[in-house]
Amino acid sequence: MTINTELLTNFKKRFDENRENQVIQGAIAKVGINTASIDNDVLRRHSFTFSDETKRGEITNQQASGRCWMFAALNTARVDTMNRLNVDTFEFSQNYTLFWDKLEKAHYFLDSILDTLDEAQDSRIIAHLLTDPVQDGGQWDMFSGILEKYGAVPKAVMPETFHSANTAVMNKILTSKLREFASVLREGHQNNETLEALTAKKEDMLYFIYNVLVKALGEIPETFTYDYRDKDNAFHRIADITPQEFFKKYVGWDLTNLVSLLNAPTADKPYGRAYTVKYLGTVKEAQPIRYINAPIEVLKEAAITSIKAGEPVWFGCDVGQMSIRDGGIMDEKSYQYDLTLGEGLNLTKAQRLDYGDSLLTHAMVFVGVNLDDEGKPLTWKVENSWGDKAGKKGIYSMSDKWFDEYNYQIAVDRKYIPEKWLKALDEPVIELEPWDPMGALAMVK
């Protein structure tokens, strides 16, 4: 078969025979496919009322940056800080953690280049490493490593700058320099420079990254003083404290107890095993990324138990799938493509992963769930980080079926996970290739 006049004539005839196509064509031309396809019954099914909710702070805004995973993690952590400080809301500095993420990613990248000096220039691994070495995105375990090493500070201690809120230009410059540094290291190796000599060059390379970050994001506080008033209007001063001490005292998490559960129902990833991804990380010396792959019901039960205990839940999903951004609705039936386009989207979750149609793109926080009389979830309350103009003043409602189809990862305390699944952490971790879908990073703006 070729695309010729006869075939096109046949297509036109088939199109014109259905008079509804003319109406739909006009609607789509005017408002676009998604708006023309919205199922209004979906809007009625989401009342934004939930049977169980956790405490949360005011809605945050990652602006023109891909820091959703940081915002989600810090928005989860701040609930404990709000309780300990006796305040109605609180916000951590996402600029502070962005600084360390960029510096550590640069270090991780340069070490990875040194580890792969004997790889051919056109190898898949080198192409992968060079693709986006200091992009904004990340996953839960990557951020856990940052918190463990560097702690956290209130937003007032290290506020936003132009480039923390608008990362594109900064990222472009850092990426170009890191690729340049990679060429220096690899060409030096080809010219028989020793590994010791190449490693020595890395310090000056890393200083350049540090230099740019200080100029773009600001000086890092070694210690700080934080003044605030609590809910009773009483004044408090926390004086001369380090970021690590602040995190330990006012969040108090044992990060080793927070476990990532994954739902990847593909044939190559059996449930009940722990996985990692090669060359994926931020802090080089941190524990490697680990996920336990489990059925979606295990993720739901752990999330519900955590929410009932008053603890919000970090999660990673494919936010662009069947979601109504302005309306704050994530529902598998949001759009009636079968009516407007003639066919719906029919890949299964496993097929979407295998065929590159879906992966983790965005991180948010579960701060509530609406359970039916039998304790089964109907909808989930989601705190986003796109400001209060998106969704319902920053809050989204997710259908339980959407959770099934497009949610991939949650991070919860191990006490909310049945021992049956935790046993996976005692077995050898299965390494996935760097380009595996489970290596995708949350970074949607």
C-alpha positions in Angstrom: 0.0 0.0 0.0 1.1 3.5 -0.8 -0.4 6.9 0.0 -1.8 7.8 -3.5 -4.8 9.6 -5.0 -7.0 6.5 -4.8 -6.3 6.0 -1.1 -6.9 9.6 -0.2 -10.1 9.7 -2.2 -11.3 6.7 -0.2 -10.3 8.3 3.1 -12.2 11.5 2.2 -15.3 9.5 1.2 -15.2 7.6 4.6 -14.8 10.9 6.5 -17.6 12.7 4.6 -20.1 9.9 5.0 -20.2 10.5 8.8 -21.9 13.9 9.2 -20.9 14.1 12.8 -17.3 14.5 11.7 -18.2 17.9 10.3 -19.5 19.1 13.7 -16.6 17.6 15.6 -14.1 19.1 13.1 -15.4 22.5 13.8 -15.4 22.1 17.5 -11.8 20.8 17.6 -10.7 23.6 15.3 -12.2 26.1 17.7 -11.2 24.8 21.1 -8.8 21.9 20.6 -9.1 18.1 21.0 -9.1 17.9 24.8 -11.7 20.6 25.4 -14.0 19.3 22.7 -13.6 15.8 24.3 -14.2 16.5 28.0 -16.7 14.3 29.6 -18.8 16.6 31.8 -20.0 13.6 33.9 -16.4 13.4 35.1 -16.6 16.9 36.5 -19.7 15.9 38.5 -18.0 12.8 40.0 -15.3 14.9 41.7 -16.8 16.8 44.6 -13.4 17.5 46.2 -14.8 16.1 49.5 -12.7 13.4 51.2 -13.4 11.2 54.2 -9.8 11.1 55.5 -7.3 14.0 55.3 -3.9 14.9 56.6 -2.7 18.3 57.7 -1.0 20.4 54.9 0.5 23.8 54.4 -0.3 26.6 51.9 0.0 25.7 48.2 3.5 26.2 46.8 4.7 27.1 43.3 7.7 25.6 41.5 7.3 28.2 38.8 9.3 27.7 35.6 11.4 24.8 37.0 11.2 21.1 37.2 11.6 20.8 40.9 8.3 19.1 41.5 10.0 16.1 43.3 11.7 18.5 45.7 8.5 20.5 46.4 6.6 17.3 46.9 9.2 15.9 49.3 9.5 19.1 51.3 5.7 19.6 51.4 5.5 16.1 52.9 8.2 16.9 55.5 6.8 20.3 56.5 3.8 18.7 58.1 6.0 17.4 60.9 7.7 20.8 61.1 4.3 22.5 61.4 3.4 20.3 64.3 6.8 20.8 66.1 6.7 24.6 65.6 3.0 24.8 66.3 2.3 26.9 63.1 -0.5 26.8 60.6 1.8 26.6 57.6 5.5 26.5 56.8 7.7 26.3 53.7 11.2 24.9 53.2 13.7 26.5 50.9 13.6 24.6 47.6 16.4 26.8 46.4 18.7 25.4 49.1 18.1 21.8 48.0 18.3 22.8 44.3 21.8 24.2 44.9 23.0 20.9 46.4 21.2 18.8 43.8 22.9 20.6 40.9 26.4 20.4 42.5 26.0 16.7 43.5 24.6 15.8 40.0 27.6 17.5 38.4 29.9 15.5 40.6 27.9 12.3 39.9 28.1 13.0 36.2 31.9 13.6 36.2 32.5 10.4 38.2 30.3 8.5 35.7 32.4 9.8 32.8 35.6 8.7 34.6 34.0 5.3 35.1 33.2 4.9 31.4 36.4 6.2 29.8 36.8 3.0 27.8 33.4 3.1 26.3 33.2 4.0 22.6 32.1 7.6 22.0 29.0 6.4 20.1 28.0 3.9 22.8 24.5 4.0 24.2 25.8 4.6 27.7 27.9 7.7 26.7 25.0 9.1 24.7 22.7 8.6 27.8 25.1 10.3 30.2 25.6 13.3 27.9 21.8 13.8 27.3 20.9 15.9 30.3 23.4 15.6 33.2 22.0 18.3 35.5 18.3 18.5 34.6 15.9 19.6 37.3 14.1 16.2 37.7 14.5 13.5 40.3 13.0 10.7 42.3 12.4 10.1 46.0 15.6 8.3 46.8 17.7 10.9 45.1 16.1 13.6 47.3 16.5 11.4 50.4 20.2 11.5 49.8 20.2 15.3 49.7 18.2 15.5 53.0 20.5 13.0 54.7 23.7 14.9 53.8 22.6 18.5 53.8 19.4 18.8 55.8 17.0 21.6 55.0 16.3 25.3 55.9 13.2 27.5 56.1 12.4 29.4 52.8 13.3 32.7 54.4 16.8 31.6 55.1 17.5 31.0 51.4 14.7 32.5 49.3 14.1 32.0 45.6 16.2 33.8 43.0 15.5 34.4 39.3 17.3 31.2 38.3 15.8 29.0 41.0 12.4 29.9 39.6 13.6 29.9 36.0 16.2 27.2 35.6 16.4 26.9 31.8 19.3 29.2 31.0 21.3 28.1 34.1 20.8 24.5 33.1 21.9 25.1 29.5 25.1 26.7 30.6 25.9 24.0 33.2 25.1 21.2 30.7 27.3 22.7 28.0 30.2 23.0 30.4 29.8 19.5 31.7 29.8 18.1 28.2 33.0 20.2 27.6 34.5 18.7 30.8 33.5 15.2 29.6 35.4 15.8 26.3 38.5 16.9 28.2 38.4 13.8 30.4 37.8 11.4 27.6 40.4 12.9 25.3 42.9 13.0 28.1 42.3 9.3 28.6 42.8 8.7 24.9 46.1 10.6 25.2 47.2 8.3 28.0 46.8 10.6 30.9 46.5 8.7 34.2 43.3 8.3 36.1 44.9 10.2 38.9 45.7 13.2 36.7 42.1 13.2 35.2 40.6 13.0 38.7 42.7 15.9 39.8 41.2 18.0 36.9 37.7 17.2 38.2 38.1 19.5 41.2 38.6 22.6 39.0 35.6 21.5 36.9 33.5 21.1 40.0 34.6 24.5 41.2 33.2 26.1 38.0 29.8 24.5 38.7 29.9 25.8 42.3 30.9 29.3 41.1 27.9 29.4 38.7 25.5 28.1 41.4 26.5 30.7 44.0 26.1 33.5 41.5 22.7 32.1 40.3 21.2 30.7 43.5 23.0 32.5 46.3 25.4 31.6 49.2 24.7 28.5 51.1 24.1 29.1 54.9 26.3 27.0 57.1 24.3 28.1 60.2 21.3 30.4 60.5 18.8 32.0 62.9 15.1 31.7 62.3 12.5 33.9 63.9 8.8 33.0 63.8 5.4 33.3 65.6 3.3 30.3 66.4 -0.4 29.8 66.2 -0.8 31.5 69.6 1.1 34.5 68.3 4.0 33.7 70.6 7.4 34.8 69.3 10.2 32.2 69.0 13.9 32.3 67.9 15.9 29.3 66.7 19.5 30.6 66.9 22.7 29.4 65.3 21.5 26.1 64.0 22.9 24.1 61.0 20.6 22.9 58.2 21.3 19.3 59.3 20.4 20.1 62.9 17.2 21.9 61.8 16.1 18.9 59.7 16.8 16.4 62.5 15.1 18.5 65.2 12.1 19.9 63.3 11.4 17.1 60.9 12.9 14.2 62.7 12.6 11.6 60.0 14.7 8.5 60.0 15.2 8.4 56.3 16.3 4.8 56.3 12.7 3.9 57.2 11.2 5.6 54.1 10.7 3.0 51.3 9.8 3.5 47.7 7.1 1.2 46.3 6.8 0.9 42.6 4.1 -0.4 40.3 5.5 -1.5 37.0 3.3 -4.4 35.7 5.7 -5.4 32.9 6.8 -8.9 32.2 10.5 -8.0 32.8 9.9 -6.8 36.4 8.4 -9.5 38.6 6.6 -8.3 41.7 8.2 -8.8 45.1 11.8 -7.8 44.0 13.8 -4.7 44.6 15.2 -2.8 41.6 17.7 0.0 41.0 18.8 1.9 37.8 22.4 2.1 36.7 24.0 5.6 36.6 21.0 7.2 38.3 21.6 9.2 41.4 22.5 12.6 42.9 24.7 12.1 46.0 27.4 9.7 45.0 27.9 8.2 48.4 24.2 7.9 49.3 22.4 4.6 49.3 21.6 3.6 45.7 18.1 4.1 44.5 15.9 1.1 45.4 12.3 0.3 44.6 10.1 -2.6 45.6 7.9 -3.6 42.7 4.4 -4.5 44.0 0.8 -4.8 42.8 -1.0 -1.5 42.7 -3.2 -2.6 45.6 -0.2 -2.7 47.9 0.7 0.9 47.0 -2.9 2.0 47.7 -3.1 0.2 51.1 0.1 1.7 52.2 -0.9 5.2 51.2 -4.3 4.9 52.9 -2.7 3.6 56.1 -0.2 6.5 56.1 -3.0 9.1 55.4 -5.1 7.7 58.2 -2.1 8.1 60.5 -1.9 11.8 59.5 1.2 11.4 57.3 1.0 12.7 53.7 2.5 10.6 51.0 4.9 11.5 48.2 4.1 10.0 44.9 5.2 10.0 41.3 2.9 9.7 38.3 2.4 10.5 34.6 0.4 13.7 35.3 -0.3 14.6 31.6 -2.4 11.5 31.0 -6.2 12.1 31.0 -6.0 15.0 33.4 -7.8 18.3 33.4 -5.1 20.8 34.6 -7.3 23.8 35.2 -10.1 21.8 36.7 -7.8 19.9 39.0 -9.1 16.5 37.9 -7.2 13.3 37.1 -9.7 10.8 35.8 -9.2 7.9 33.3 -12.5 9.0 31.6 -11.7 12.7 31.4 -11.8 12.8 27.6 -14.2 10.9 25.3 -11.7 10.4 22.4 -13.8 7.5 21.2 -16.6 9.9 20.4 -14.6 12.8 19.0 -11.8 11.0 17.3 -13.4 7.6 16.5 -11.3 5.5 18.8 -10.1 5.8 22.4 -6.6 5.1 23.8 -6.4 1.4 24.4 -2.9 0.5 25.6 -2.6 -1.2 29.0 -0.4 0.2 31.7 2.3 -2.4 30.9 2.0 -1.7 27.2 2.4 2.0 27.8 5.6 1.4 29.6 6.9 -1.1 27.1 6.1 1.0 24.1 7.2 4.4 25.4 3.8 5.9 25.8 4.0 6.6 29.5 6.4 7.0 32.4 6.9 8.9 35.6 6.8 12.7 34.9 5.6 14.5 38.0 5.7 14.2 41.8 3.0 15.4 44.1 1.6 14.6 47.6 -1.5 12.6 48.7 -3.1 14.6 51.5 -6.4 12.8 51.6 -8.6 10.0 50.3 -12.3 9.5 50.0 -13.3 5.9 51.1 -16.6 4.2 50.6 -18.5 2.3 53.3 -16.3 -0.7 52.8 -13.0 1.2 53.1 -12.2 1.2 49.4 -10.9 4.4 47.8 -13.1 6.4 45.5 -11.0 9.5 45.0 -7.6 10.8 46.2 -6.8 14.3 47.4 -3.7 15.7 45.8 -1.5 18.6 46.8 0.3 20.0 43.7 3.1 22.6 43.4 1.8 24.7 40.5 0.4 27.5 42.5 -3.1 28.2 43.6 -4.4 29.0 40.1 -4.1 25.4 38.9 -6.7 22.9 40.0 -9.0 23.9 42.8 -6.8 26.4 44.6 -3.8 24.1 44.0 -5.7 20.9 45.0 -6.4 18.0 42.6 -8.9 15.2 42.8 -7.7 11.8 41.4 -10.0 8.9 40.6 -9.0 5.6 42.0 -8.9 4.1 38.5 -6.5 6.9 37.4 -4.3 5.8 40.3 -4.3 2.3 38.9 -3.4 3.4 35.4 -1.0 6.3 35.8 0.5 6.2 39.3 4.0 4.6 39.4 5.6 5.2 42.8 5.0 6.2 46.4 7.3 6.7 49.3 6.0 5.7 52.8 7.3 4.6 56.1 8.2 0.9 56.1 5.8 0.4 59.0 2.9 0.9 56.6 4.2 -1.9 54.2 3.4 -5.6 54.9 6.5 -7.6 55.8 5.9 -9.8 52.8 6.9 -7.0 50.4 9.8 -5.6 52.6 11.6 -9.0 52.3 12.6 -7.8 48.8 15.1 -5.5 50.4 17.0 -8.5 51.8 17.5 -10.1 48.4 20.0 -9.0 45.7 18.8 -5.8 44.0 18.1 -6.2 40.3 19.9 -3.5 38.2 17.9 -1.9 35.3 19.6 -0.3 32.3 19.9 3.5 32.5 17.2 4.0 29.8 14.6 1.8 31.5 11.3 3.6 32.0 11.7 3.3 35.8 14.7 5.6 35.5 12.4 8.5 34.4 12.6 11.6 36.5 9.7 13.8 37.8 10.2 17.2 36.4 6.9 18.5 34.8 6.4 22.3 35.2 
